[in-house]
Amino acid sequence: MLRALDRLSNETFDVLIIGGGATGCFTARDAAMRGLKVALIEARDFASATSAHNSKLAHGGLRYLRNFEFGLVRESLRERLGLMRMAPHLVRPLPFLLPLYGAGLMERAKLKAGLTLYDFLSYDRNRLADPGQHLPGHRWLNRKKALAREPVLTGERFEGAFEYHDAQMYSPERIALENLIDADAHGAAIANYVSADRLILRNGKVEGCAVHETMAGTCFDIRAKTVLVAAGPWADLFLEQATGEAAAHKLIRSKGIHVMVPRISKAALTIEAGSGHLFALPWRGHTLLATTDTPFTGDPATVGVSESDIENFLAIFRKYLPAAPLATDKVEFFYAGLRPLVSDGSKDSYNVSRRSELVDHGKEGSLDGVFSALGGKWTTSRDLAESITDALAAKLDMKTARCATATTPLPGGRFERFDEMLKGFQKTWPGISSLRHLAHMLGARLPEALKGARLTDLAKLGPSGDTPAQVGFALREEMALTLEDMVMRRTGIGQFGPPSKAVTEKVAAQMALQLGWDADKTAREIDSLAPLYRTSP
């Protein structure tokens, strides 16, 4: 997959997608597979904002049952199954424990009823061929069994815990990337670091967008019959900037912070915390503490995590998990993301529905051919993309094939059973300690990535388990242009705290050799990582 700058500036497309997050990437794949001529641009790197800064869950939304959003829960559960089918290397089952402390029989009965309904709504959860992808129904663990399973749950009046299952994304960023790789294979023209400036309109109808390439500053126009704004928390702001008019559909931006600490449990923990909930999620040998839900009204580009954010967040967890070692000095990494929510009249962002909305601005105003994808969540992005492609095809008066993205594996997901694939890899490359990690990251694409690799190319670059072979493959095939792209999204080198100086310099040197960076450019790239690990004021 190469940056298609020449195509973007010289061809006319059926649709230009502005935004390379989950929604944009899923839509690019769906539309390209159904025969539309697709262009996609992203102002920074793919999945570098909300689509990366999340809880890494593919879940059905158990808590949505409280608001009687049964349709959203069923959609989420169906799409969870679809993600496990299309990306079995990247989306895997995750057991959860929901502990109860002095809740009483009535509360336990309510939770059991909710979990029973959750199981019922996910009636098709075990229809995948790989038994390793099956999700058991819920069950109750008494106090003794629950503490034997997870000692960290010990606390005053602890009664026991419900166990249920959802799924977890090994690397959300790579799911987005693989959608683009498949879109590229079906003819889409794609580029990161291309920023949309203003819509090109003639007599109220869109004809494309004026853009600039942010690396060199080159400006050009992209011609397209329709435009989809899939800019996440920037969607309404972009339309206001691009048209000079107030956006008719305003987003509520909800800030969610996540804090990574050494692993405190094998299972995920769902903590009922007053009127909300918290998660302690095991992820790649660590625990990800998630998540806050507070309104954010500033510039989305400035969202960050302050020292007080971290201390307050840990204090809440210490209240509900007093046995967990959650001192501030245990924090390994932290990040914040913004959920773009469609206002539904709720008084706070926690209770705002996670539903999505597709706006046809031609029907609502003078932007004929312009669509906006608003709201939604990772788990249901594929379904939203299907609806978007249906609407685009109808607008273009095109007859297309039926959507096949739910049943067509992503490039790395084209195998039968993960454990069997891994055993085959172990025979081919014996003695590589990080091979399971590489199989998760690349799936069926791993042989391509390791073709011609030397032993030194397979040495681990720090504790994440990533290797120089992945770096080289990402440079050749995955449009990695900056050091941040490489350590935060093509690999996991930087996702568990600052990588060592030796590792950072080694990766930067490998990129410099391939991309022609001089010493000053290489130093700037290394320095650019520092803000990722600093708290905000």
C-alpha positions as CSV (number, residue, x, y, z in Angstrom):
1,M,0.0,0.0,0.0
2,L,1.6,3.2,-1.2
3,R,0.5,6.8,-0.8
4,A,-1.6,7.6,-3.9
5,L,-0.8,11.3,-4.2
6,D,-0.7,11.3,-8.0
7,R,-4.0,9.5,-8.3
8,L,-5.6,11.8,-5.7
9,S,-4.6,14.9,-7.6
10,N,-5.4,13.6,-11.1
11,E,-8.5,11.4,-10.9
12,T,-12.2,11.9,-10.2
13,F,-13.7,9.7,-7.5
14,D,-17.2,8.5,-6.6
15,V,-16.5,9.3,-3.0
16,L,-13.8,11.1,-1.1
17,I,-13.6,10.0,2.6
18,I,-12.2,12.6,4.9
19,G,-10.9,10.9,8.0
20,G,-8.8,7.7,8.5
21,G,-10.3,6.5,11.8
22,A,-12.4,3.3,12.2
23,T,-15.5,4.7,10.3
24,G,-13.5,6.0,7.4
25,C,-11.4,2.8,7.1
26,F,-14.3,0.4,7.2
27,T,-16.2,2.6,4.7
28,A,-13.3,2.7,2.3
29,R,-13.1,-1.1,2.3
30,D,-16.8,-1.6,1.9
31,A,-17.2,1.0,-0.8
32,A,-14.2,-0.2,-2.8
33,M,-15.3,-3.9,-2.5
34,R,-18.7,-2.9,-3.9
35,G,-17.2,-1.1,-7.0
36,L,-17.1,2.5,-6.0
37,K,-14.1,4.5,-6.9
38,V,-12.8,5.6,-3.5
39,A,-10.4,8.1,-2.2
40,L,-9.5,8.5,1.5
41,I,-7.3,11.1,3.2
42,E,-6.2,11.5,6.8
43,A,-4.7,14.7,8.2
44,R,-2.3,12.8,10.5
45,D,-1.8,9.0,10.5
46,F,-4.5,6.4,10.3
47,A,-6.3,5.6,13.5
48,S,-4.1,8.1,15.4
49,A,-6.8,9.8,17.5
50,T,-10.1,8.4,18.9
51,S,-9.7,5.1,17.1
52,A,-6.4,4.4,19.0
53,H,-7.2,6.0,22.3
54,N,-9.9,3.7,23.5
55,S,-10.5,0.7,25.8
56,K,-9.6,-1.8,23.1
57,L,-12.8,-3.7,23.6
58,A,-15.1,-5.2,21.0
59,H,-18.2,-5.5,23.2
60,G,-21.9,-5.7,23.1
61,G,-22.6,-2.9,25.5
62,L,-23.9,-4.7,28.5
63,R,-24.6,-1.4,30.3
64,Y,-26.8,-0.2,27.4
65,L,-29.5,-2.6,28.7
66,R,-30.1,-0.2,31.5
67,N,-31.4,2.3,29.0
68,F,-33.4,-0.4,27.2
69,E,-31.3,0.1,24.0
70,F,-31.9,-3.5,23.0
71,G,-31.4,-2.8,19.3
72,L,-28.0,-1.2,19.9
73,V,-27.0,-4.1,22.1
74,R,-28.0,-6.7,19.5
75,E,-26.3,-4.8,16.8
76,S,-23.1,-4.6,18.9
77,L,-23.2,-8.3,19.7
78,R,-23.7,-9.2,16.0
79,E,-20.8,-6.9,15.0
80,R,-18.6,-8.3,17.8
81,L,-19.0,-11.6,16.1
82,G,-18.2,-10.1,12.7
83,L,-15.0,-8.6,14.0
84,M,-14.0,-11.9,15.5
85,R,-14.7,-13.5,12.1
86,M,-12.9,-11.0,9.9
87,A,-9.9,-10.4,12.2
88,P,-9.5,-13.5,14.4
89,H,-5.8,-12.7,15.0
90,L,-6.7,-9.2,16.4
91,V,-10.0,-9.8,18.1
92,R,-10.1,-12.5,20.8
93,P,-12.4,-13.6,23.7
94,L,-12.0,-11.9,27.0
95,P,-13.5,-13.1,30.3
96,F,-14.9,-10.5,32.7
97,L,-15.6,-10.7,36.4
98,L,-18.3,-8.3,37.8
99,P,-17.7,-8.4,41.6
100,L,-20.4,-7.6,44.2
101,Y,-19.8,-6.0,47.6
102,G,-22.7,-6.0,50.0
103,A,-25.1,-5.8,47.0
104,G,-27.7,-8.2,48.4
105,L,-30.0,-10.8,46.8
106,M,-32.2,-8.3,44.9
107,E,-29.2,-6.6,43.2
108,R,-27.7,-10.0,42.3
109,A,-31.0,-11.1,40.8
110,K,-31.2,-7.9,38.7
111,L,-27.7,-8.5,37.4
112,K,-28.4,-12.1,36.7
113,A,-31.5,-11.1,34.7
114,G,-29.4,-8.6,32.7
115,L,-26.6,-11.1,32.0
116,T,-29.2,-13.8,31.0
117,L,-30.7,-11.3,28.5
118,Y,-27.2,-10.4,27.3
119,D,-26.5,-14.1,26.6
120,F,-29.9,-14.4,24.9
121,L,-29.2,-11.5,22.6
122,S,-25.8,-13.0,21.7
123,Y,-27.4,-16.3,20.7
124,D,-25.1,-16.7,17.7
125,R,-21.8,-16.0,19.6
126,N,-20.4,-19.5,19.1
127,R,-21.0,-19.9,15.4
128,L,-17.4,-19.5,14.5
129,A,-15.4,-22.6,13.4
130,D,-12.5,-21.9,15.7
131,P,-13.4,-23.1,19.2
132,G,-10.8,-20.7,20.6
133,Q,-13.2,-17.9,19.6
134,H,-16.2,-19.2,21.4
135,L,-17.7,-17.2,24.3
136,P,-19.3,-19.1,27.2
137,G,-22.5,-17.8,28.9
138,H,-22.4,-16.1,32.2
139,R,-22.1,-17.9,35.6
140,W,-21.9,-17.0,39.3
141,L,-18.7,-17.5,41.3
142,N,-19.1,-17.6,45.0
143,R,-16.7,-15.7,47.3
144,K,-14.2,-18.5,47.7
145,K,-14.0,-19.4,44.0
146,A,-13.9,-15.7,42.9
147,L,-11.0,-14.9,45.3
148,A,-9.1,-18.1,44.3
149,R,-9.5,-16.8,40.7
150,E,-8.6,-13.2,41.4
151,P,-7.2,-12.4,44.9
152,V,-7.3,-8.6,44.0
153,L,-11.1,-8.7,44.5
154,T,-10.7,-9.1,48.3
155,G,-12.5,-6.4,50.2
156,E,-15.1,-5.7,52.8
157,R,-18.5,-7.5,52.3
158,F,-17.3,-9.2,49.1
159,E,-20.0,-11.7,48.1
160,G,-18.7,-13.2,44.8
161,A,-18.6,-12.3,41.2
162,F,-20.5,-12.9,37.9
163,E,-18.4,-14.1,35.1
164,Y,-19.3,-13.2,31.5
165,H,-17.4,-12.8,28.2
166,D,-16.8,-10.2,25.6
167,A,-13.9,-9.6,23.2
168,Q,-10.8,-7.5,23.1
169,M,-8.8,-6.0,20.3
170,Y,-5.1,-6.8,20.3
171,S,-4.4,-3.7,18.3
172,P,-7.3,-1.5,17.1
173,E,-4.9,0.5,15.0
174,R,-4.0,-2.5,12.9
175,I,-7.7,-3.4,12.3
176,A,-8.1,0.0,10.8
177,L,-4.9,-0.4,8.8
178,E,-6.0,-3.8,7.4
179,N,-9.3,-2.3,6.2
180,L,-7.2,0.2,4.2
181,I,-4.9,-2.5,2.9
182,D,-7.9,-4.4,1.6
183,A,-9.5,-1.1,0.2
184,D,-6.2,-0.4,-1.6
185,A,-6.3,-3.9,-3.1
186,H,-9.8,-3.1,-4.4
187,G,-8.6,0.1,-6.1
188,A,-8.9,2.8,-3.5
189,A,-6.6,5.8,-3.5
190,I,-5.3,6.4,0.0
191,A,-2.9,8.8,1.7
192,N,-2.1,9.8,5.3
193,Y,-0.8,13.3,6.1
194,V,-3.2,15.0,3.7
195,S,-5.4,17.6,5.3
196,A,-8.8,18.7,4.0
197,D,-9.0,22.5,3.9
198,R,-12.3,23.4,2.2
199,L,-15.1,21.8,0.2
200,I,-15.3,22.6,-3.5
201,L,-18.9,23.5,-4.3
202,R,-20.7,24.6,-7.5
203,N,-24.3,25.7,-7.3
204,G,-24.7,24.0,-3.9
205,K,-23.3,20.7,-5.1
206,V,-20.0,19.3,-4.0
207,E,-17.3,18.6,-6.5
208,G,-14.5,17.7,-4.2
209,C,-12.1,19.2,-1.6
210,A,-9.1,21.5,-1.6
211,V,-6.4,19.8,0.5
212,H,-2.7,20.1,1.4
213,E,-0.1,17.5,2.0
214,T,1.3,18.3,5.4
215,M,4.8,16.9,5.0
216,A,5.8,19.1,2.1
217,G,3.0,21.7,2.2
218,T,1.8,20.9,-1.4
219,C,-1.7,22.1,-2.1
220,F,-4.0,20.4,-4.7
221,D,-7.7,19.6,-5.3
222,I,-9.3,16.2,-5.1
223,R,-12.3,15.8,-7.4
224,A,-15.2,13.6,-6.2
225,K,-18.9,13.2,-6.8
226,T,-19.6,12.8,-3.1
227,V,-17.8,13.5,0.1
228,L,-18.0,11.7,3.4
229,V,-16.9,13.5,6.5
230,A,-15.7,10.8,8.9
231,A,-13.6,13.0,11.1
232,G,-14.7,11.8,14.5
233,P,-14.6,14.6,17.1
234,W,-13.6,17.0,14.4
235,A,-16.6,16.3,12.1
236,D,-18.8,19.3,13.0
237,L,-15.8,21.6,13.4
238,F,-14.6,20.7,9.9
239,L,-17.9,21.4,8.3
240,E,-18.0,24.8,10.0
241,Q,-14.5,25.6,8.8
242,A,-15.0,24.3,5.3
243,T,-18.3,26.1,4.7
244,G,-18.2,29.1,6.9
245,E,-21.6,28.2,8.4
246,A,-22.6,26.8,11.8
247,A,-23.0,23.0,11.7
248,A,-26.6,21.9,12.1
249,H,-25.5,18.7,14.0
250,K,-23.4,19.5,17.0
251,L,-21.3,16.8,18.7
252,I,-20.9,16.2,22.4
253,R,-17.2,15.4,23.0
254,S,-16.6,13.1,25.9
255,K,-13.1,12.7,27.3
256,G,-12.0,9.2,28.4
257,I,-8.7,8.7,30.0
258,H,-6.9,5.4,30.3
259,V,-4.0,4.5,32.6
260,M,-1.7,1.5,32.2
261,V,-0.2,-0.3,35.1
262,P,1.5,-3.7,35.7
263,R,-1.1,-6.5,35.5
264,I,-3.3,-6.9,38.5
265,S,-5.7,-9.6,37.3
266,K,-5.9,-12.3,34.6
267,A,-9.6,-11.6,33.9
268,A,-11.1,-8.2,33.1
269,L,-12.9,-6.6,36.0
270,T,-16.1,-4.6,35.6
271,I,-16.4,-2.3,38.6
272,E,-19.8,-0.8,39.4
273,A,-18.8,2.7,40.7
274,G,-21.8,4.7,41.8
275,S,-23.9,5.6,38.8
276,G,-21.1,4.6,36.3
277,H,-18.7,1.8,35.8
278,L,-14.9,1.2,35.5
279,F,-12.8,-1.4,33.8
280,A,-9.5,-3.0,34.8
281,L,-8.6,-4.8,31.5
282,P,-5.7,-7.2,31.1
283,W,-4.0,-6.3,27.8
284,R,-0.8,-7.8,26.5
285,G,0.7,-8.5,29.9
286,H,-0.4,-5.2,31.5
287,T,-3.6,-3.8,33.0
288,L,-5.4,-1.0,31.3
289,L,-7.6,1.1,33.7
290,A,-10.6,2.5,31.9
291,T,-12.3,4.9,31.7
292,T,-13.6,8.4,32.6
293,D,-16.5,10.0,30.8
294,T,-16.5,13.8,31.1
295,P,-17.6,16.5,28.7
296,F,-14.8,18.2,26.8
297,T,-15.3,21.6,25.1
298,G,-11.8,22.5,23.9
299,D,-9.9,22.0,20.7
300,P,-9.9,18.2,20.2
301,A,-6.2,18.4,19.2
302,T,-5.4,19.6,22.8
303,V,-7.0,16.7,24.8
304,G,-4.5,15.3,27.3
305,V,-4.1,13.7,30.7
306,S,-3.0,15.8,33.6
307,E,-1.3,14.7,36.8
308,S,-4.6,15.3,38.7
309,D,-6.5,13.3,36.1
310,I,-4.3,10.3,36.9
311,E,-4.3,10.7,40.7
312,N,-8.1,11.2,40.8
313,F,-8.6,8.2,38.6
314,L,-6.4,5.9,40.6
315,A,-8.1,7.1,43.8
316,I,-11.4,5.9,42.5
317,F,-9.9,2.5,41.6
318,R,-8.3,2.2,45.0
319,K,-11.7,2.8,46.6
320,Y,-13.2,-0.1,44.8
321,L,-10.1,-2.3,44.5
322,P,-8.3,-1.6,47.8
323,A,-6.1,-4.7,47.4
324,A,-4.7,-3.6,44.0
325,P,-1.2,-2.1,43.9
326,L,-2.2,1.2,42.3
327,A,0.2,3.8,43.5
328,T,1.0,6.7,41.1
329,D,4.6,5.4,40.7
330,K,3.1,2.2,39.1
331,V,1.8,4.1,36.1
332,E,3.5,2.9,32.9
333,F,1.6,4.9,30.3
334,F,-1.6,7.0,29.9
335,Y,-3.6,8.5,27.2
336,A,-6.9,10.3,26.5
337,G,-9.4,9.9,23.8
338,L,-12.5,11.8,22.8
339,R,-15.8,10.0,22.1
340,P,-17.8,11.9,19.4
341,L,-21.4,11.5,20.7
342,V,-24.7,12.5,19.0
343,S,-26.7,14.6,21.5
344,D,-29.9,12.8,22.6
345,G,-31.0,15.1,25.4
346,S,-29.2,13.2,28.2
347,K,-28.0,15.4,31.0
348,D,-24.4,14.0,31.1
349,S,-22.1,12.4,28.6
350,Y,-22.1,9.0,30.4
351,N,-25.7,8.5,29.6
352,V,-25.6,9.8,26.0
353,S,-26.4,6.9,23.6
354,R,-23.5,5.4,21.6
355,R,-25.7,5.2,18.5
356,S,-24.4,6.5,15.2
357,E,-26.0,8.9,12.7
358,L,-25.5,9.4,9.0
359,V,-26.4,13.0,7.9
360,D,-27.2,13.7,4.2
361,H,-26.4,17.4,4.1
362,G,-28.0,17.7,0.6
363,K,-31.4,16.9,2.2
364,E,-30.9,19.2,5.1
365,G,-29.3,22.2,3.4
366,S,-27.2,23.4,0.5
367,L,-24.4,20.8,0.6
368,D,-25.6,18.4,-2.1
369,G,-23.5,15.2,-2.1
370,V,-21.9,15.8,1.3
371,F,-22.5,13.2,4.1
372,S,-21.3,13.2,7.7
373,A,-20.9,10.1,9.8
374,L,-21.4,11.0,13.5
375,G,-21.1,9.1,16.7
376,G,-20.9,5.3,16.9
377,K,-18.2,3.2,18.4
378,W,-15.5,0.8,17.3
379,T,-17.5,-2.4,17.6
380,T,-20.3,-1.1,15.2
381,S,-18.1,0.7,12.7
382,R,-18.4,-1.9,10.1
383,D,-22.2,-1.8,10.2
384,L,-22.2,1.9,10.0
385,A,-19.9,1.7,7.0
386,E,-22.4,-0.7,5.3
387,S,-25.2,1.9,5.8
388,I,-22.9,4.7,4.5
389,T,-22.0,2.8,1.3
390,D,-25.7,2.0,0.7
391,A,-26.5,5.7,1.0
392,L,-23.6,6.7,-1.3
393,A,-24.5,4.2,-3.9
394,A,-28.1,5.4,-3.9
395,K,-26.9,9.0,-4.2
396,L,-24.7,8.1,-7.2
397,D,-27.5,6.0,-8.7
398,M,-25.1,3.0,-8.8
399,K,-26.1,-0.6,-8.5
400,T,-23.6,-2.5,-6.4
401,A,-23.1,-6.0,-5.1
402,R,-24.3,-6.8,-1.7
403,C,-22.1,-5.9,1.2
404,A,-19.7,-8.7,2.0
405,T,-17.4,-7.2,4.7
406,A,-19.0,-9.0,7.6
407,T,-18.1,-12.4,6.2
408,T,-14.9,-11.5,4.3
409,P,-11.8,-11.8,6.4
410,L,-9.3,-8.9,6.5
411,P,-5.9,-9.7,4.8
412,G,-4.3,-10.9,8.1
413,G,-7.4,-12.9,9.0
414,R,-7.3,-15.4,6.2
415,F,-6.7,-18.5,8.1
416,E,-8.8,-21.2,9.7
417,R,-7.7,-21.5,13.4
418,F,-5.2,-19.2,15.1
419,D,-3.5,-21.9,17.2
420,E,-3.0,-24.1,14.2
421,M,-1.6,-21.2,12.2
422,L,0.8,-20.4,15.1
423,K,2.0,-24.0,15.2
424,G,2.8,-23.8,11.5
425,F,4.8,-20.6,12.1
426,Q,6.7,-22.2,14.9
427,K,7.8,-25.0,12.6
428,T,9.0,-22.5,10.0
429,W,10.7,-20.1,12.5
430,P,11.6,-22.2,15.6
431,G,13.0,-20.5,18.7
432,I,11.5,-17.0,18.1
433,S,10.1,-16.0,21.5
434,S,7.9,-13.3,20.2
435,L,6.2,-15.4,17.4
436,R,2.8,-15.4,19.1
437,H,2.9,-11.7,19.3
438,L,3.9,-11.4,15.6
439,A,1.1,-13.8,14.7
440,H,-1.4,-11.6,16.5
441,M,-0.1,-8.4,14.9
442,L,0.1,-9.7,11.3
443,G,-1.9,-12.9,11.1
444,A,-1.7,-14.6,7.7
445,R,0.5,-11.7,6.5
446,L,3.4,-12.8,8.7
447,P,5.1,-15.0,6.1
448,E,5.2,-12.0,3.7
449,A,6.6,-9.8,6.5
450,L,9.4,-12.3,7.4
451,K,10.3,-13.2,3.8
452,G,14.0,-12.9,3.5
453,A,14.4,-11.9,7.1
454,R,17.8,-12.5,8.8
455,L,18.2,-13.6,12.4
456,T,19.0,-10.1,13.5
457,D,15.7,-8.9,11.9
458,L,13.8,-11.1,14.4
459,A,15.5,-9.9,17.6
460,K,13.0,-8.2,19.9
461,L,13.0,-4.4,20.1
462,G,12.2,-4.1,23.8
463,P,9.5,-5.8,25.9
464,S,6.7,-5.3,23.4
465,G,8.0,-8.2,21.3
466,D,8.1,-6.2,18.0
467,T,11.1,-6.7,15.6
468,P,13.1,-4.9,12.9
469,A,11.4,-7.2,10.4
470,Q,8.0,-5.5,11.3
471,V,9.6,-2.1,10.9
472,G,10.9,-2.9,7.5
473,F,7.6,-4.4,6.4
474,A,5.7,-1.3,7.7
475,L,8.0,0.9,5.7
476,R,7.5,-1.1,2.5
477,E,3.9,-2.0,2.7
478,E,2.0,0.0,5.5
479,M,2.6,3.7,4.8
480,A,4.6,4.5,8.0
481,L,6.1,7.9,7.6
482,T,7.1,9.1,11.0
483,L,8.7,7.5,14.1
484,E,5.4,7.9,16.0
485,D,3.6,6.0,13.2
486,M,6.0,3.2,13.7
487,V,6.2,2.8,17.5
488,M,2.6,3.7,18.3
489,R,0.5,2.2,15.5
490,R,2.5,-0.2,13.1
491,T,4.1,-1.8,16.2
492,G,3.5,-1.6,19.9
493,I,7.0,-0.5,20.8
494,G,5.9,2.8,22.4
495,Q,2.5,1.7,23.8
496,F,3.8,0.6,27.2
497,G,5.8,3.7,28.2
498,P,8.8,5.4,26.7
499,P,11.0,2.9,24.7
500,S,14.6,2.8,25.7
501,K,17.1,5.2,24.0
502,A,18.8,2.3,22.3
503,V,15.5,0.9,20.9
504,T,14.4,4.4,19.8
505,E,17.6,5.1,18.0
506,K,17.7,1.7,16.4
507,V,14.2,2.1,14.9
508,A,14.9,5.7,13.9
509,A,18.1,4.6,12.1
510,Q,16.3,1.9,10.2
511,M,13.6,4.4,9.1
512,A,16.2,7.0,8.2
513,L,18.0,4.6,5.9
514,Q,14.8,3.7,4.1
515,L,13.2,7.2,4.0
516,G,16.4,9.3,3.4
517,W,16.3,11.2,6.7
518,D,19.4,13.2,7.5
519,A,20.8,13.5,11.1
520,D,18.7,16.6,11.9
521,K,15.5,15.0,10.7
522,T,16.2,11.8,12.6
523,A,16.8,13.8,15.8
524,R,13.6,15.7,15.3
525,E,11.7,12.4,14.9
526,I,13.2,11.1,18.1
527,D,12.4,14.3,20.0
528,S,8.8,14.1,18.7
529,L,8.0,11.1,20.9
530,A,8.6,12.9,24.2
531,P,5.2,14.7,24.3
532,L,3.4,11.4,24.1
533,Y,4.6,10.6,27.6
534,R,4.2,14.0,29.3
535,T,1.1,15.0,31.3
536,S,-0.8,18.1,30.2
537,P,-1.2,21.2,32.4
